[in-house]
């Protein structure tokens, strides 16, 4: 019996050892998860320990994904994809050279443009600055200016601003603001001495200030000369000589030959048929001159006054009427000589306008003062003048307006020509004693008016 017990115990130990070995194999299989084979199939005991197949919900992974994608795309699109995407599997990719990004080029172009612009701007500013400095320097030192000496009267209690404006009006300086700045920098303000000072445009600002701070020269005697409307140059010259301002001959010669750079001088017509080039440009007014004055200074003052009276409105009206400045002054000089008041000036001007518009029927203006100018001015000078000149000035012989003015008209006569009355008159006459005017449309009416005026 004892031997049998030992044998049973040994068998139990072997079976237990076998079971332990099986359990260890099952655990190793679950860890490594080897693919099942016919040789290594789990036993019934190990199978029972695994979860049922239904609990595992893993979808099988398709072995050929590419084939399924191709099948999902329509045939037409497949062909397009095939054309658009060439097969690079069989080709070896060649290394492409590196290119600079376009942004760098744009940045470079922008920098270049900005650089060129700044360079150009600096050059332009430098040139303008250089021109400004040059002009300023020329002004301050009086370079390239006239050497004419001018007596300038500085009023009492005049400040630098008023003095600068006075110097500009007299043609001594061109930039009053610059003079004020220069005077301020020199500390010359409030130290100018009132009275007469002899100055010249060619003097530097420093010399001008020194002169204005020096004692004024002895006061020169002055004369007021009045030139009435309708005065001639010869009559004006005679008045200047009578007042002791300058000689009549010197004035006439200077007035007809001088040039001061005023804008209206460009419109003055010079013709061989004109007697006096500047007749009509002496504006009637009252002037104050120093005795024994330089004729050039006298003429410049008269030129300057005429330029001031010739406003843009007058010039614009002349242009609207198709008339030049010379034609306007010539026309106005006839009206000035014919009429005595503003109302009659406008009607007289309308008569001559109507005749000029109907040259075929009225080729001659037939103004008596033009014939008088030929007799008393042109022929009385004693100089030789051509018959063509005499005929051209006499509107009873020459057609249209004379070659130039026959006197120096005032503003009323100029405005009468530019703004005439609206009439259909072609004739007029006046009583020499009563100065009453008579107007007519026809020759018959005019002949009756001549009787009424005591002229027939």
C-alpha positions as CSV (number, residue, x, y, z in Angstrom):
1,X,0.0,0.0,0.0
2,X,2.9,2.4,0.9
3,X,4.4,2.1,-2.5
4,X,1.2,2.9,-4.2
5,X,0.8,6.1,-2.2
6,X,4.3,7.2,-3.3
7,X,3.5,6.6,-6.9
8,X,0.2,8.6,-6.7
9,X,2.1,11.4,-5.1
10,X,4.7,11.5,-7.8
11,X,2.1,11.5,-10.5
12,X,0.3,14.4,-8.9
13,X,3.5,16.4,-8.8
14,X,4.1,15.7,-12.5
15,X,0.6,16.8,-13.4
16,X,0.8,19.9,-11.3
17,X,4.2,20.8,-12.9
18,X,2.7,20.3,-16.4
19,X,-0.3,22.5,-15.6
20,X,2.0,25.3,-14.3
21,X,4.0,25.0,-17.5
22,X,0.9,25.4,-19.7
23,X,-0.3,28.4,-17.7
24,X,3.1,30.1,-18.3
25,X,2.9,29.5,-22.1
26,X,-0.6,30.9,-22.2
27,X,0.6,34.1,-20.5
28,X,3.5,34.5,-22.9
29,X,1.3,34.0,-25.9
30,X,-1.1,36.8,-24.7
31,X,1.8,39.2,-24.2
32,X,3.6,38.6,-27.6
33,X,0.4,37.9,-29.6
34,X,2.0,35.7,-32.2
35,X,0.0,34.8,-35.3
36,X,-1.9,31.5,-34.8
37,X,-0.5,28.6,-36.6
38,X,-1.5,25.0,-36.9
39,X,1.4,24.0,-34.8
40,X,0.7,26.4,-32.0
41,X,-3.1,26.3,-31.4
42,X,-4.4,27.1,-28.0
43,X,-5.8,24.3,-26.0
44,X,-9.4,24.3,-25.0
45,X,-8.5,25.6,-21.6
46,X,-6.6,28.6,-23.0
47,X,-9.3,29.3,-25.5
48,X,-11.9,29.5,-22.9
49,X,-9.9,32.2,-21.1
50,X,-9.9,34.6,-24.2
51,X,-12.9,36.8,-24.9
52,X,-15.4,35.7,-27.5
53,X,-14.8,36.9,-31.1
54,X,-18.0,38.9,-31.1
55,X,-16.7,41.2,-28.4
56,X,-13.8,42.4,-30.6
57,X,-15.2,45.0,-33.0
58,X,-12.1,45.8,-34.9
59,X,-12.6,46.4,-38.6
60,X,-10.2,44.7,-40.9
61,X,-7.7,47.1,-42.4
62,X,-7.8,46.9,-46.2
63,X,-4.6,45.6,-47.6
64,X,-4.6,47.7,-50.8
65,X,-5.7,51.3,-49.9
66,X,-4.5,52.7,-53.2
67,X,-6.7,50.5,-55.2
68,X,-9.8,51.5,-53.2
69,X,-9.1,55.2,-53.7
70,X,-8.7,54.7,-57.4
71,X,-12.0,52.9,-57.5
72,X,-13.7,55.8,-55.7
73,X,-12.6,58.4,-58.3
74,X,-14.6,58.6,-61.5
75,X,-12.9,57.5,-64.7
76,X,-12.7,61.0,-66.2
77,X,-11.2,62.5,-63.1
78,X,-8.8,59.6,-62.8
79,X,-7.5,60.4,-66.3
80,X,-7.1,64.1,-65.4
81,X,-5.3,63.3,-62.2
82,X,-3.1,61.0,-64.2
83,X,-2.3,63.8,-66.6
84,X,-1.8,66.4,-63.9
85,X,0.3,64.3,-61.6
86,X,3.1,62.7,-63.5
87,X,4.7,59.7,-62.1
88,X,8.0,60.6,-60.5
89,X,8.7,57.3,-59.0
90,X,10.9,56.2,-61.8
91,X,12.7,59.5,-62.2
92,X,15.4,60.8,-60.0
93,X,14.8,64.3,-58.7
94,X,17.5,66.7,-59.8
95,X,18.5,69.3,-57.3
96,X,17.0,72.8,-58.2
97,X,19.3,75.9,-57.9
98,X,18.3,78.2,-55.2
99,X,16.7,81.5,-56.3
100,X,16.6,84.8,-54.4
101,X,13.1,85.6,-53.2
102,X,11.1,88.2,-55.2
103,X,10.6,90.2,-52.0
104,X,14.3,91.0,-51.9
105,X,14.2,92.4,-55.4
106,X,11.2,94.5,-54.6
107,X,12.9,95.8,-51.5
108,X,16.0,96.6,-53.5
109,X,13.9,98.4,-56.2
110,X,12.0,100.4,-53.6
111,X,15.2,101.4,-51.8
112,X,16.7,102.5,-55.1
113,X,13.6,104.6,-56.0
114,X,13.5,106.2,-52.6
115,X,17.2,106.9,-52.8
116,X,16.9,108.5,-56.3
117,X,14.0,110.6,-55.1
118,X,15.7,111.9,-52.0
119,X,18.9,112.7,-54.0
120,X,16.8,114.6,-56.6
121,X,14.9,116.4,-53.8
122,X,18.2,117.4,-52.1
123,X,19.6,118.7,-55.4
124,X,16.5,120.7,-56.3
125,X,16.3,122.2,-52.8
126,X,20.0,123.1,-53.0
127,X,19.6,124.8,-56.3
128,X,16.6,126.8,-55.1
129,X,18.4,127.7,-51.9
130,X,21.4,128.8,-53.9
131,X,19.3,131.0,-56.1
132,X,17.5,132.5,-53.1
133,X,20.8,133.2,-51.4
134,X,22.2,134.8,-54.5
135,X,19.2,137.0,-55.1
136,X,19.1,138.0,-51.5
137,X,22.8,138.8,-51.5
138,X,22.5,140.9,-54.7
139,X,19.6,142.8,-53.1
140,X,21.5,143.5,-49.9
141,X,24.6,144.7,-51.6
142,X,22.8,146.6,-54.4
143,X,24.4,144.7,-57.2
144,X,23.4,145.3,-60.8
145,X,21.2,148.3,-59.9
146,X,20.9,151.8,-61.3
147,X,23.2,154.5,-60.0
148,X,20.5,157.1,-60.1
149,X,20.5,159.4,-57.1
150,X,17.0,160.0,-55.6
151,X,16.0,162.4,-52.8
152,X,13.8,160.5,-50.4
153,X,11.8,162.5,-47.8
154,X,11.4,160.5,-44.5
155,X,8.3,161.8,-42.6
156,X,8.5,162.4,-38.9
157,X,7.8,159.5,-36.6
158,X,8.2,157.0,-39.4
159,X,8.8,153.4,-38.3
160,X,11.0,150.9,-40.2
161,X,7.9,149.3,-41.9
162,X,6.8,152.7,-43.3
163,X,10.3,153.6,-44.3
164,X,10.8,150.2,-46.1
165,X,7.6,150.8,-48.1
166,X,8.7,154.3,-49.0
167,X,12.0,153.0,-50.2
168,X,10.3,150.4,-52.3
169,X,7.9,153.0,-53.8
170,X,10.9,155.2,-54.7
171,X,12.7,152.3,-56.4
172,X,15.5,152.2,-53.9
173,X,14.9,148.6,-52.7
174,X,12.9,145.7,-54.1
175,X,12.2,143.7,-50.9
176,X,10.9,145.8,-48.0
177,X,10.5,142.7,-45.7
178,X,14.2,141.8,-46.2
179,X,15.2,145.4,-45.4
180,X,13.1,145.3,-42.2
181,X,14.9,142.1,-41.2
182,X,18.3,143.5,-42.0
183,X,17.5,146.7,-40.0
184,X,16.4,144.6,-37.1
185,X,19.5,142.5,-37.1
186,X,21.6,145.7,-37.3
187,X,19.7,147.2,-34.4
188,X,18.9,150.3,-36.5
189,X,15.2,150.5,-35.7
190,X,14.1,153.7,-34.1
191,X,17.3,155.5,-35.0
192,X,16.3,156.8,-38.5
193,X,16.4,160.6,-38.9
194,X,13.4,162.3,-40.6
195,X,14.1,164.7,-43.5
196,X,15.5,164.5,-47.0
197,X,18.2,161.9,-47.8
198,X,20.0,161.3,-51.0
199,X,19.9,157.6,-51.9
200,X,20.5,155.3,-54.8
201,X,19.3,151.8,-55.8
202,X,23.0,150.8,-56.2
203,X,23.6,151.4,-52.5
204,X,23.8,148.4,-50.1
205,X,21.4,148.0,-47.2
206,X,24.2,149.0,-44.9
207,X,24.9,152.2,-46.7
208,X,21.2,153.0,-46.9
209,X,20.8,152.6,-43.2
210,X,23.9,154.7,-42.5
211,X,22.5,157.5,-44.7
212,X,19.1,157.4,-43.0
213,X,20.8,157.6,-39.6
214,X,22.9,160.6,-40.7
215,X,21.7,164.2,-40.6
216,X,19.2,165.0,-43.3
217,X,20.4,167.2,-46.1
218,X,19.3,170.8,-46.3
219,X,15.7,171.0,-47.3
220,X,15.3,171.7,-50.9
221,X,12.6,174.0,-52.2
222,X,9.7,172.3,-53.8
223,X,7.0,173.3,-56.3
224,X,3.5,171.9,-56.9
225,X,2.7,171.5,-60.6
226,X,-0.9,170.8,-61.8
227,X,-1.5,169.2,-65.2
228,X,-5.2,169.6,-66.2
229,X,-7.1,167.1,-68.3
230,X,-6.4,167.6,-72.0
231,X,-2.9,169.2,-71.6
232,X,-0.3,168.4,-74.2
233,X,3.3,167.4,-73.5
234,X,4.6,170.8,-74.8
235,X,2.2,172.6,-72.4
236,X,3.2,170.4,-69.5
237,X,6.9,171.0,-70.3
238,X,6.4,174.7,-70.3
239,X,4.7,174.6,-66.9
240,X,7.6,172.6,-65.4
241,X,10.1,175.2,-66.7
242,X,8.0,178.0,-65.4
243,X,8.0,176.4,-61.9
244,X,11.8,176.0,-62.0
245,X,11.7,172.2,-61.9
246,X,13.6,171.5,-65.1
247,X,13.9,172.8,-68.7
248,X,11.1,172.1,-71.1
249,X,13.3,170.7,-73.8
250,X,15.0,168.3,-71.4
251,X,11.7,167.1,-70.1
252,X,10.2,166.5,-73.5
253,X,13.2,164.6,-74.7
254,X,13.5,162.5,-71.6
255,X,9.8,161.7,-71.3
256,X,9.7,160.4,-74.9
257,X,12.9,158.3,-74.6
258,X,13.1,157.1,-71.0
259,X,12.2,153.5,-69.9
260,X,11.6,152.5,-66.3
261,X,10.3,148.9,-66.8
262,X,6.6,149.6,-66.2
263,X,4.2,147.1,-67.8
264,X,2.3,149.6,-69.8
265,X,5.6,150.6,-71.7
266,X,5.3,147.4,-73.6
267,X,2.0,148.6,-75.2
268,X,3.3,151.9,-76.4
269,X,3.4,151.9,-80.2
270,X,6.4,153.5,-81.9
271,X,5.6,154.6,-85.4
272,X,7.2,156.9,-88.0
273,X,3.8,158.6,-88.2
274,X,3.6,159.4,-84.5
275,X,4.8,162.9,-83.5
276,X,5.4,162.3,-79.8
277,X,5.9,158.7,-78.7
278,X,4.6,159.3,-75.2
279,X,1.9,161.9,-75.8
280,X,-1.2,160.7,-73.8
281,X,0.8,158.9,-71.1
282,X,1.2,162.0,-68.8
283,X,-1.7,161.4,-66.4
284,X,-3.4,164.7,-65.4
285,X,-2.8,165.3,-61.7
286,X,-1.0,167.6,-59.2
287,X,2.6,166.7,-58.7
288,X,5.2,167.9,-56.2
289,X,8.8,168.2,-57.5
290,X,12.0,169.6,-56.2
291,X,13.3,172.6,-57.9
292,X,16.2,172.0,-60.4
293,X,15.4,168.4,-60.4
294,X,16.8,165.7,-62.7
295,X,14.3,165.3,-65.6
296,X,14.7,161.6,-65.3
297,X,13.3,161.7,-61.7
298,X,10.5,164.0,-62.8
299,X,9.5,161.6,-65.7
300,X,9.7,158.5,-63.4
301,X,7.3,160.1,-61.0
302,X,4.8,160.8,-63.8
303,X,5.2,157.3,-65.3
304,X,4.6,155.7,-61.9
305,X,1.4,157.7,-61.4
306,X,0.1,156.7,-64.8
307,X,0.9,153.0,-64.1
308,X,-1.0,153.2,-60.8
309,X,-4.1,154.7,-62.5
310,X,-4.1,152.0,-65.2
311,X,-6.1,149.4,-63.3
312,X,-6.8,145.8,-64.3
313,X,-10.5,146.7,-64.7
314,X,-9.6,149.2,-67.4
315,X,-7.2,146.8,-69.1
316,X,-9.8,144.0,-69.0
317,X,-12.5,146.3,-70.5
318,X,-10.1,147.3,-73.3
319,X,-9.6,143.6,-74.1
320,X,-13.3,142.9,-74.1
321,X,-13.8,145.8,-76.6
322,X,-11.0,144.6,-78.8
323,X,-9.0,147.8,-78.2
324,X,-5.3,148.3,-77.4
325,X,-4.1,150.7,-74.8
326,X,-2.7,153.0,-77.5
327,X,-6.1,153.0,-79.3
328,X,-8.0,153.7,-76.1
329,X,-5.8,156.7,-75.2
330,X,-5.9,158.1,-78.7
331,X,-9.7,157.8,-78.7
332,X,-10.0,159.3,-75.2
333,X,-7.8,162.2,-76.1
334,X,-10.2,163.2,-78.9
335,X,-13.2,162.8,-76.6
336,X,-11.3,164.8,-73.9
337,X,-10.7,167.6,-76.4
338,X,-14.2,167.6,-77.8
339,X,-16.4,167.4,-74.6
340,X,-16.4,169.3,-71.4
341,X,-18.4,167.1,-69.0
342,X,-18.9,163.4,-68.3
343,X,-22.4,163.2,-69.7
344,X,-21.4,164.7,-73.0
345,X,-18.2,162.7,-73.1
346,X,-20.2,159.4,-73.2
347,X,-22.5,160.7,-76.0
348,X,-19.6,162.1,-78.0
349,X,-17.8,158.8,-77.6
350,X,-20.9,157.0,-78.9
351,X,-20.8,159.2,-82.0
352,X,-17.2,158.2,-82.8
353,X,-17.9,154.5,-82.0
354,X,-20.8,154.5,-84.4
355,X,-18.7,156.0,-87.1
356,X,-15.8,153.6,-86.6
357,X,-18.3,150.7,-86.9
358,X,-19.7,152.1,-90.2
359,X,-16.5,152.9,-92.0
360,X,-18.0,152.5,-95.4
361,X,-20.6,155.2,-94.8
362,X,-18.4,157.3,-92.4
363,X,-14.8,156.8,-93.3
364,X,-13.7,160.0,-91.5
365,X,-14.2,160.9,-87.9
366,X,-14.0,164.7,-88.7
367,X,-12.9,165.9,-85.3
368,X,-11.8,169.5,-85.1
369,X,-9.3,169.1,-82.3
370,X,-7.2,166.7,-84.5
371,X,-6.8,169.5,-87.1
372,X,-5.9,171.9,-84.3
373,X,-3.2,169.5,-83.0
374,X,-1.6,169.5,-86.5
375,X,-1.6,173.3,-86.8
376,X,-0.6,174.2,-83.2
377,X,1.6,171.4,-82.2
378,X,3.1,169.5,-85.1
379,X,3.5,172.4,-87.6
380,X,4.3,174.9,-84.9
381,X,7.4,173.0,-83.7
382,X,9.5,174.3,-86.6
383,X,10.8,170.8,-87.3
384,X,10.3,169.1,-90.5
385,X,7.4,166.6,-90.5
386,X,6.1,164.6,-93.4
387,X,2.8,165.3,-95.1
388,X,1.8,161.7,-94.3
389,X,2.1,162.5,-90.6
390,X,0.0,165.6,-90.9
391,X,-2.6,163.7,-92.9
392,X,-2.7,160.8,-90.5
393,X,-3.3,163.1,-87.5
394,X,-6.0,165.2,-89.2
395,X,-9.2,163.2,-89.1
396,X,-10.8,165.3,-91.8
397,X,-8.1,163.9,-94.1
398,X,-7.0,160.6,-92.7
399,X,-9.3,157.7,-92.0
400,X,-9.8,156.2,-88.6
401,X,-8.0,157.2,-85.4
402,X,-4.8,159.2,-85.5
403,X,-1.4,157.5,-85.1
404,X,-1.4,158.6,-81.4
405,X,-3.1,160.7,-78.8
406,X,-3.5,164.5,-79.4
407,X,-3.4,165.3,-75.6
408,X,-3.3,163.7,-72.2
409,X,-6.8,162.5,-71.3
410,X,-8.2,162.0,-67.7
411,X,-10.1,159.1,-66.3
412,X,-13.5,160.5,-67.3
413,X,-12.6,160.5,-71.0
414,X,-11.1,157.0,-70.7
415,X,-14.2,155.7,-69.0
416,X,-16.4,157.4,-71.7
417,X,-14.6,155.5,-74.4
418,X,-14.8,152.2,-72.5
419,X,-18.4,152.7,-71.4
420,X,-20.1,154.9,-74.0
421,X,-23.7,155.8,-74.2
422,X,-26.0,153.7,-76.3
423,X,-27.1,156.0,-79.1
424,X,-27.6,156.0,-82.9
425,X,-26.0,159.4,-83.4
426,X,-23.5,160.1,-86.1
427,X,-23.1,163.8,-85.8
428,X,-22.7,166.4,-83.0
429,X,-21.8,170.0,-82.5
430,X,-21.7,172.5,-79.6
431,X,-22.1,176.2,-79.0
432,X,-18.6,177.6,-78.3
433,X,-20.0,180.1,-75.8
434,X,-22.7,178.1,-73.9
435,X,-21.0,174.7,-74.4
436,X,-24.4,173.3,-75.2
437,X,-24.2,170.1,-77.4
438,X,-26.5,169.1,-80.2
439,X,-26.7,165.5,-81.6
440,X,-28.1,164.2,-84.9
441,X,-28.7,160.9,-86.7
442,X,-28.6,162.4,-90.2
443,X,-26.7,165.1,-92.1
444,X,-29.9,167.1,-92.5
445,X,-30.5,167.2,-88.7
446,X,-26.8,168.1,-88.2
447,X,-27.0,171.1,-90.5
448,X,-30.0,172.4,-88.6
449,X,-28.1,171.9,-85.3
450,X,-25.2,173.9,-86.7
451,X,-27.5,176.8,-87.1
452,X,-28.8,176.4,-83.6
453,X,-25.2,176.3,-82.2
454,X,-24.3,179.5,-84.2
455,X,-21.8,177.6,-86.3
456,X,-23.5,178.1,-89.7
